[in-house]
Amino acid sequence: MLSKLFKSVILFWLITFLRYCFVIHTTNTIQFILSYSYSLPNRQVLTNCYSTQSTLEFSRNLMHFVVHLESTANSACKVFPIGVKANLTLMSPSFDNITITTVDFSYEKTTSLLFNIPYVLTDTQIDELETEQLAYLTIYSFSEITTLELMIFEETLSQLSECFSSINITLQFNGFLLEMVPTEYCNNQMKLEAASPDNFIEQISLMVFESRFLIPVAQIVPHYTDALITYQYTTTDSTELQDLMTLQQTEFLTSTLNFDSNQGGVMVEFVFDVQHIFFQTLNNVLIDSVLRKGESSFFVVFGEVKIAQINAITGYTSYNYRLNLEKNGVQVQFVIITTKKKYVAEQFGQIIQFDCNAINEKMRADCLLFYQYDSFDSIIIDLQFLQDTILLDHCKEEAKYIKSPWDRAFAQISNTQLCVTPSFVTGVTDYQIKYKDITLSNPSVSGNQYCFKCQQQCKDFKEDSYYVFGDATDVIITAKLFHFEYSQVVIQAAVIGVLIIIASVVQTVMSMIKTSKMIKQMKKKRNQANQ
């Protein structure tokens, strides 16, 4: 009993203390007993700042509201500072108020305010937006305030430009592999019709160059929340197989992935660029290829070639070397066609020459035009193996272009050395000759001639072939070799020397015979005179 009485007394004094601690005035002033006071501002109410034609826009996929402001150009409203707050209130109780702060506001320049929705909207709430009829916008600073009734509502037909962070395809002989990385920005749009009859993806197609392939919606849309979407497309259709064969042989392809979205009965198409197009090819066959120019020709120098993989290909009747160049949107292709199987092994590890003067007249003009360029937007080296006109296999590689300090060089070889004379030399410090697995270095220099000792290796170099002549770390130039056998010169010189000696001996003998005859005749005349 005493305990309850004690608690009642304590509660009475506590209430009394709190009543005397605060004094609440009706003049919008809250005063604390420690003489601290804070007065709410009497804000200046600004009217007619914005037209009733201002609109409220809702974006489903980005989950935000945007208020598009139609200014009335009221000079009295210019007093708003750059730092203001804005509050958006919808009439439906399903939506909480949203308040934002902006630090770059300008009555004259600000035409829209973005309100990100900080809470998750259910499908029911989103559907209620279609019946929303009124919303209030309040813009206020410390001393100014204006309000606007919003009666025009719009829903953005979803712009899905950021639905995927990357899209790649690998073209195969009988289909393709599609790989996509979703961003999850478009969860509300990636719906099947059964789950969302008013907003769903109706069709998906892949365009590669001029070929179109339909992709089942059910294979993509339900997996949009996955970290990676992969889809393998395989076909037996003869038309599509022919299209895929053509695409395998087409360079500089472009591709798009297209989504047809049904949004409330309105069809909207979203087009995504495919970032990378890969090919089903021999992997890692052509390695570190470099493009060079010289003597009105393009030279492709292979850093490394996996000959074993090429030799494993059977059944081909011809193969093509293709050099594909692109500059300023213009694309050209130069082709070398051969049926000599040994040509592969002989040329790989060396250099492929595309001679502008040796191709047809129509392509010669393009070749000489591109020969003038010192850079290229794209360089693709392509080797195709064909059985008549059917592509059996191929390999591709992007090459790099490196400008040479000269455009031509002359080479000579003897039994002991290989000498190269370039047209001029600039900026080269370390010279090497490379041919297959042979590397010659540390040349002796005489004027503009560089001679490399080769001894037994000299016999491996072939006449009228091109060789890499450059520094230790970078391919610099190709030089054409004009074979010159030093041993033949020695033999010829020896033979000529012997012939000269023989001729001299013969001449001497003949002179001696002639002299002997003359002496005999003189003696005979003397004897006759003495008689």
WOSUL-V240656 format. One record per residue. N is the residue number from 1. RES is the residue in one letter. SS is DSSP state (@ for helix, = for strand, . for the rest). Layout:
<<N,RES,SS> <N,RES,SS>>
This chain:
<<1,M,.> <2,L,@> <3,S,@> <4,K,@> <5,L,@> <6,F,@> <7,K,@> <8,S,@> <9,V,@> <10,I,@> <11,L,@> <12,F,@> <13,W,@> <14,L,@> <15,I,@> <16,T,@> <17,F,@> <18,L,@> <19,R,@> <20,Y,@> <21,C,@> <22,F,=> <23,V,=> <24,I,=> <25,H,.> <26,T,.> <27,T,.> <28,N,.> <29,T,=> <30,I,=> <31,Q,=> <32,F,=> <33,I,.> <34,L,.> <35,S,.> <36,Y,.> <37,S,=> <38,Y,=> <39,S,=> <40,L,.> <41,P,.> <42,N,.> <43,R,.> <44,Q,=> <45,V,=> <46,L,.> <47,T,.> <48,N,.> <49,C,.> <50,Y,=> <51,S,.> <52,T,.> <53,Q,.> <54,S,.> <55,T,=> <56,L,=> <57,E,=> <58,F,=> <59,S,=> <60,R,.> <61,N,.> <62,L,.> <63,M,.> <64,H,=> <65,F,=> <66,V,=> <67,V,=> <68,H,=> <69,L,.> <70,E,.> <71,S,=> <72,T,.> <73,A,.> <74,N,.> <75,S,@> <76,A,@> <77,C,@> <78,K,@> <79,V,@> <80,F,.> <81,P,.> <82,I,.> <83,G,.> <84,V,=> <85,K,=> <86,A,=> <87,N,=> <88,L,=> <89,T,=> <90,L,=> <91,M,.> <92,S,.> <93,P,.> <94,S,.> <95,F,.> <96,D,.> <97,N,.> <98,I,=> <99,T,=> <100,I,=> <101,T,=> <102,T,=> <103,V,.> <104,D,.> <105,F,.> <106,S,.> <107,Y,.> <108,E,.> <109,K,.> <110,T,.> <111,T,.> <112,S,=> <113,L,=> <114,L,=> <115,F,=> <116,N,=> <117,I,.> <118,P,.> <119,Y,.> <120,V,.> <121,L,.> <122,T,.> <123,D,@> <124,T,@> <125,Q,@> <126,I,@> <127,D,@> <128,E,@> <129,L,@> <130,E,@> <131,T,@> <132,E,.> <133,Q,.> <134,L,.> <135,A,=> <136,Y,=> <137,L,=> <138,T,=> <139,I,=> <140,Y,=> <141,S,.> <142,F,.> <143,S,.> <144,E,=> <145,I,=> <146,T,=> <147,T,=> <148,L,=> <149,E,=> <150,L,=> <151,M,.> <152,I,=> <153,F,=> <154,E,=> <155,E,=> <156,T,=> <157,L,.> <158,S,.> <159,Q,.> <160,L,.> <161,S,.> <162,E,.> <163,C,.> <164,F,=> <165,S,=> <166,S,=> <167,I,=> <168,N,=> <169,I,=> <170,T,=> <171,L,=> <172,Q,=> <173,F,.> <174,N,.> <175,G,=> <176,F,=> <177,L,=> <178,L,=> <179,E,=> <180,M,=> <181,V,=> <182,P,=> <183,T,.> <184,E,.> <185,Y,.> <186,C,.> <187,N,.> <188,N,.> <189,Q,.> <190,M,.> <191,K,.> <192,L,.> <193,E,.> <194,A,.> <195,A,.> <196,S,.> <197,P,.> <198,D,.> <199,N,=> <200,F,=> <201,I,=> <202,E,=> <203,Q,=> <204,I,=> <205,S,=> <206,L,=> <207,M,=> <208,V,=> <209,F,.> <210,E,.> <211,S,=> <212,R,=> <213,F,=> <214,L,=> <215,I,=> <216,P,.> <217,V,@> <218,A,@> <219,Q,@> <220,I,.> <221,V,@> <222,P,@> <223,H,@> <224,Y,.> <225,T,.> <226,D,.> <227,A,.> <228,L,.> <229,I,=> <230,T,=> <231,Y,=> <232,Q,=> <233,Y,=> <234,T,=> <235,T,.> <236,T,.> <237,D,.> <238,S,@> <239,T,@> <240,E,@> <241,L,@> <242,Q,@> <243,D,@> <244,L,@> <245,M,@> <246,T,@> <247,L,@> <248,Q,@> <249,Q,.> <250,T,.> <251,E,.> <252,F,.> <253,L,.> <254,T,.> <255,S,=> <256,T,=> <257,L,=> <258,N,=> <259,F,=> <260,D,=> <261,S,=> <262,N,=> <263,Q,=> <264,G,.> <265,G,.> <266,V,=> <267,M,=> <268,V,=> <269,E,=> <270,F,=> <271,V,=> <272,F,=> <273,D,=> <274,V,.> <275,Q,.> <276,H,=> <277,I,=> <278,F,=> <279,F,=> <280,Q,.> <281,T,.> <282,L,.> <283,N,.> <284,N,.> <285,V,.> <286,L,=> <287,I,=> <288,D,.> <289,S,.> <290,V,=> <291,L,=> <292,R,=> <293,K,=> <294,G,=> <295,E,.> <296,S,.> <297,S,=> <298,F,=> <299,F,=> <300,V,=> <301,V,=> <302,F,.> <303,G,.> <304,E,=> <305,V,=> <306,K,.> <307,I,@> <308,A,@> <309,Q,@> <310,I,@> <311,N,@> <312,A,.> <313,I,.> <314,T,.> <315,G,.> <316,Y,.> <317,T,.> <318,S,=> <319,Y,=> <320,N,=> <321,Y,=> <322,R,=> <323,L,=> <324,N,=> <325,L,=> <326,E,=> <327,K,=> <328,N,.> <329,G,.> <330,V,=> <331,Q,=> <332,V,=> <333,Q,=> <334,F,=> <335,V,=> <336,I,=> <337,I,=> <338,T,=> <339,T,.> <340,K,.> <341,K,@> <342,K,@> <343,Y,@> <344,V,@> <345,A,@> <346,E,@> <347,Q,@> <348,F,.> <349,G,.> <350,Q,.> <351,I,=> <352,I,=> <353,Q,=> <354,F,=> <355,D,=> <356,C,@> <357,N,@> <358,A,@> <359,I,.> <360,N,.> <361,E,@> <362,K,@> <363,M,@> <364,R,@> <365,A,@> <366,D,@> <367,C,@> <368,L,@> <369,L,@> <370,F,@> <371,Y,@> <372,Q,.> <373,Y,.> <374,D,.> <375,S,.> <376,F,.> <377,D,.> <378,S,=> <379,I,=> <380,I,=> <381,I,=> <382,D,=> <383,L,=> <384,Q,=> <385,F,=> <386,L,=> <387,Q,=> <388,D,.> <389,T,.> <390,I,=> <391,L,=> <392,L,=> <393,D,=> <394,H,=> <395,C,=> <396,K,=> <397,E,=> <398,E,=> <399,A,.> <400,K,=> <401,Y,=> <402,I,.> <403,K,.> <404,S,.> <405,P,.> <406,W,.> <407,D,.> <408,R,.> <409,A,=> <410,F,=> <411,A,=> <412,Q,=> <413,I,=> <414,S,.> <415,N,.> <416,T,.> <417,Q,=> <418,L,=> <419,C,=> <420,V,=> <421,T,=> <422,P,=> <423,S,.> <424,F,.> <425,V,.> <426,T,.> <427,G,.> <428,V,.> <429,T,.> <430,D,.> <431,Y,.> <432,Q,=> <433,I,=> <434,K,=> <435,Y,=> <436,K,.> <437,D,.> <438,I,=> <439,T,=> <440,L,=> <441,S,=> <442,N,.> <443,P,.> <444,S,=> <445,V,=> <446,S,=> <447,G,.> <448,N,.> <449,Q,=> <450,Y,=> <451,C,=> <452,F,=> <453,K,=> <454,C,.> <455,Q,@> <456,Q,@> <457,Q,@> <458,C,@> <459,K,@> <460,D,@> <461,F,.> <462,K,.> <463,E,.> <464,D,.> <465,S,.> <466,Y,=> <467,Y,=> <468,V,=> <469,F,=> <470,G,=> <471,D,.> <472,A,.> <473,T,.> <474,D,.> <475,V,.> <476,I,.> <477,I,=> <478,T,=> <479,A,=> <480,K,=> <481,L,=> <482,F,=> <483,H,=> <484,F,.> <485,E,.> <486,Y,@> <487,S,@> <488,Q,@> <489,V,@> <490,V,@> <491,I,@> <492,Q,@> <493,A,@> <494,A,@> <495,V,@> <496,I,@> <497,G,@> <498,V,@> <499,L,@> <500,I,@> <501,I,@> <502,I,@> <503,A,@> <504,S,@> <505,V,@> <506,V,@> <507,Q,@> <508,T,@> <509,V,@> <510,M,@> <511,S,@> <512,M,@> <513,I,@> <514,K,@> <515,T,@> <516,S,@> <517,K,@> <518,M,@> <519,I,@> <520,K,@> <521,Q,@> <522,M,@> <523,K,@> <524,K,@> <525,K,@> <526,R,@> <527,N,@> <528,Q,@> <529,A,@> <530,N,@> <531,Q,.>>
